[in-house]
């Protein structure tokens, strides 16, 4: 609809005011502009409520008593609405004689209507009607924009709430994973104590003091590693920055891991396995001794469990001849190997092939440990050809202790 040239300034000012005000103030602006520019005797702004009912929210030139109890049907928006409200206010003693209804509609939806009321033979006139329609269109566009913004803010708030819930769930999942992983490590470390206690009992019965002393020393080492594992948990709970890496002897730690894992063979059912140590002299690496021992015990224990009918586990250390340098620790077995499907998922948390006996966290913890060191884990396996896990430790950088 064309707008008279003289009304352009009016519409520009109204548009600016509508864009600068809050959604709740747009409709009063519309009613005031309609009274001033269209020369209506009265104006009622009707909104669609949250329960899809119509009610008057802004009135100019009409007493509140005339419309305060009125409620309408959204389906009546149009000429019928104007006639209904005209009848309501005239029944209350107002002197209006005609009405004009302009729906408040935009691409954002239908928000209500502006009902203009006139007295006597006076009407809006063609120019007044054009201005009124333009004002209504601008108000509807402003309401549509405000409505879309409100929906966007609500969606953002819901997204933030969802992210917070997800973050809390992730923290709980991480804590559960960490607790299960530490339980896994402690189980591997402390299981040999039962076997070593039996050895001490038999040696004491024979009066073999030397064996008792040697076994007690082994038990002390196992307990110390368990204490170090608990210290890791305490440091994590405090977000302690003191988890400092030091130079460690990888071959010596591998020997300690084999000593801890060896009693596992005697405690399990099935044929015994043979553990071969091929621990060459290698340069020190930057790591934490308790974590390396826990990782190696995991690998050796997994290798033993993979061979219920017996076999050989070989633990070796080597200097990496590749250009990257560093040192490797390899645990290889002669077991059944893995299918490509299992190999692809073997480092996933909670993935296990041991059924109820496994937590699915051992290899995930090994992988995470090597990631912290800037190292890597490699797996070579095939069905019927055993499996070999190789931990690669980078050479210490300049200035590292």
N, C-alpha and C positions, 0 to 999 in steps of 0.2 A: 504494500500500500504506500503510495507517495505521501511524503510529509511536506506541508507547506514550508517555504523557505524561512518564514518568520519564526517557526517553531524549532529550527535546528539548534539555536543556542540553548533553548529550554531543555531539549533532549540531551545535549552534550553535558550541561550542568547536572541533570538528573543522573546520567550515566556515571559521571565522575563521583557524585555523592553515593550512588549505589555501590560502586566498586570500593569505596573507602569505608563503608559502614559495615556493621555486623549483620548477619542474616535476619536477626530479629528486628532490626531497624529499617529494613528495606520496605516492608509493607506499610508502615506509617508514612514513610516518604512518598510512597505511591498514592496513598489516600490524600495527603496534603496537596500533592501536585495535581491530582484530579480535581479537587475542589477549586484550586487556584486557576488552573489553565483551561479546564473544560467548563467551568462555571456551573458545576452541579450543585444542587442544594444539599445533597447528602451523599456520602460514600460509605459503603460497607465492603471490607475485605474479608472474604470467606476462605478458610484453609481446610485442607483435608487432614484430619487428625490421625494419630497412630492406629486407631481402630477403624479407619476408613469412614468415619463420620464427618459431616460438615459442621463447622461452627464459625461464628463471627469472631475475629480476633482484633480487628481495628475498625473503628467507626468514627466518622466525621459528620457533624450536623444531624445526628440521630441519637436520641437519648438511650442510655443503656437499658433502661426498663423496657424499651420497645423490642429489643432483640436478645436479651440476656438468657432467656429460656429456650431459644429456638435451636433446633438441631436438624440437619438435613441429610440428604442422600447424595453421595458423589455422582450418581448417575443422572442427577437432575441439573448438573451444571450446564447452563445454556439459558435461553429465554425463559424457560420454565422456572429456573432459580430466581431470576429477577422478579417474576410475577409473584412467586411465593413470598419472597421477602417484602415486596411492596404491600402485599395483603397483611403480613404480620405487623409491619410498622404502622400502617394506616388504622388497623384495628386497635392499636395502642394510642390512637389520637393524633398521629403525625399527619401532615397535610400534603404528602407527596401524591403525585398523580400518574407518574410513569417511571419506568426503570430501563436500564440498559446493562446487560451482562457481558463482561469481557473475560474469558477464561485465561488463567495464568498457566500457560503451557509452553514448554520448550523441549529441546532434545533430552533434557534431564528429567522430564516427566510432567505430570499434571499436578500442580500445587494447590489450586483453588480457583478463585475468580474475584474480580472487582465488579461490584454492583453499584452503578451510578443511579441516583434518585433525583428526580426533577419535580418542580412544582408548576402548576398551571399548564399552560401550553408550551412552556419553555422546554427545549430539547438540546441535545449536544451540538447539533449542527454538523455539517460534513467536516469542516475543519477541526472542530472540537473532537469529533469522533476519531479522526486520523491521529490527532495528538494523543488521545486517550489510548488508542490501540498501540501506538509506538511506546508510550510509557509502560503499558502492561507488558509488551514484548521485552523491553529492557529489564524490567523487574523480574520477569520469568527467567531470562538468561542469567541474571545475577543469582537468583535462587538456585537455578540448575547448577551453576558453578560452585556455589556454597555447598550444595548437596553432594556433589561429586567430591569436593574437598573433604567433607565430613566422612564420606565413605572411605576415602583414601586414608585419612587419619585413623579411622577405626580398623581398617585392614592392616595398617602399619603397627598399631597397638597390638592387634592379635598376633601379627608376625613376631613382634618383640617378645610377647608373652610365650609364644611357641618356641622361640629361640632360647628363652630362659629355661623353659621346661626341658628342652632338648639338651641344653648345657648341663642342667642338674642331672639329667638321666645319663649323660655321657660321663660326668664325674663319678656317679655311682657305679656305672659299668666299668670305668677305669679302675676304681677302687676295688671292685669285685675281682677284676682281672688280676690286679696286682696282688691282692690277698691270696687268690688261688695259685698264682705263680710262686709266691713265697712259700705257700704250703707245699707246693710241688717240690721246691728246692729243699725245704727242711726235711720232707719225707725222704728224699734221696740221700741227704746227708746223715740223718739220724737213724735210718733203718739199720745200718751196720752195727749200731751199738748193741742191739739185742744179740746178734751173733757173737760180737766180741765179748759180751758178758758171759755167754756160755763157754767161750774159749777160756776165759779167766777161771770160771768155776771148775772146768776139767783140769786145767793146769794146777790150780791150787790143790785139788784133790790128789794129784800126783806129786805135789811138792815141787813143781817146776817153777821156781821163783823167777828165773830168767824170762820165761815166756809170759808170765804174769806182768812183769815190768814192761816188756815190749808191747804187749797188748794195751796196757794202761796208757802208754805213750800215744798209741794210735787213737785210742778213745779220746784223749785230751785234744788231739788235733781235730777230730771230727766235731767235738763240742765247740772248739774255738771257731771253726767255720760256721757252725750254727749260730753262735753269738754274733759273728760278723754279718750274717744274713739278717738277723733281727735288728742290728744296728742300721742296716740299709733301710729297713722299714721305718725306724725311728727318724732317721735323717730325712726320708721322704715326707713323713707326716709334718715335719717342721719346715719343709722346703729348705733344708739346709744346703748352703753352698759349699760345704766342706768335703763333698764327694770327689776328692782330688785323686787324679791318676798318678801312679808312681811306676818306676821301672821294675818289672818283675821278670823272673826266669820262667819262661814258658815251659821248658822241659821239666823243671822241678814241680811246677803246678800240675802238669799232666801226670807225673808219678803219683802225686798226692790224690788226684782224682781217681786213678786206677785203684789205689789202695782203699779208697772209700767205697768204690763200686764193686770191688771183688767179692765181698761177702754176699752181695746180692745173688750171685750164682749159686752159692751153697744153700740159700734160703728158699730158692724157687723150686718148682717141680720141673721135671724133664731132664734132658741130658745136660751135662756140664759144658760150658764154653771155655775156650782157651783165650787168654788175653796176652797179646804180644806187645811188648814195649820196644819201639824203634825210635828212641828219643835222642836225636843228635844234638850236639852243642849248637845253640843258636844265640844271636845277640838278644839282649833284653828288649822288651816292648813296654809301651805305656798302657797300663791297665790297672784294674783292681783285682788283687789276688783272689778274694772270695768269690767275685763274679766269674772269673775265669774257671775256677775250680767247679763252681755250680754248673756252668755251661758244659764243661767237659764231662762231669758226672752225668748230666742229662743225656749226652750223646752216647756214652758208654752204656748206661742203663737201657737206653732205647735199643742199642745194638744187641744187648743180651736178650731183651724181651722179644726181639724180632727172630730169634733162633731157638725156639723151644726144643728142637731136635739136636741142638748143639752146633758148634761152629767156631770160627776164630774171629776175635776182635783185635784189630791192629791199631795201636795209638802211636802216631809218629809226629815228629816236629822237624821242620825243614826251613832253610833260608830260601825265600822265593827268588828264583833265578830270573823271573820276568823283569822287564824294565821298571815296573813300579816298586820293586824291592820289597822289604818287609819280611815277616816270618809267618809260617803257617803251622797250624795244629790240625791234624787229620785223624778222624775216627772212622775206620772202615770195618765192615763186617762181611761175612760170606753167606748172609741170609738170603731170603727169597727176593729181595729187591722191591721196587715199587712200580706200579703202573703209572703211565703218564698222567692220569687223572689225579692220583694220590700225590704224585710229585708236584703238580701244579698248586696244590692246596696245603702242602705240608707245613708251611710257616704261618698259616692262618690261625689266629687265636681261637681256641675251643674246637679246632678240628682234630679228631683223633681216630685212630684205627683200633684202639684198645678197648672199645666199648666202655662199660661202667668203670673199668679200672683206670682209665686215662682221663686227664683233665684237658688235654689239647692245648696246654700252655708251655710245655717244656721247650719245644723248638721255637715258639713265638718269643719266649724270653731270651733264648740264645740269639735270635735274629736282632731283637731290640738291643741287647748288650753290645753286639758287634757294631750296630749303627751308632751307638754312643761313642765308640772308640774311633769312629771313622774307618772301620774295617768292613769286612764283608763275609758272607757265608755262601759257600758253593756246595751243590749237591750233584753227585754223579751216581746214577742208579739205572737199573733196567730190570724187568722181570727175570728172575732166575740168576741175576748177576750181582747180588748184594747191593750195598749202599755205602757211599763214602761222603762224609760231611767234612768240609775243609773250612776252618776259620782262618781268615787272613788278617793279620795285624800289621798296620803300617809302621815303618821305621820311625823312631822318635825324631821329632823335628829339632832344629837348632834351639838351644836354650831350655829344652825340657829336662826336668830333673831326672 
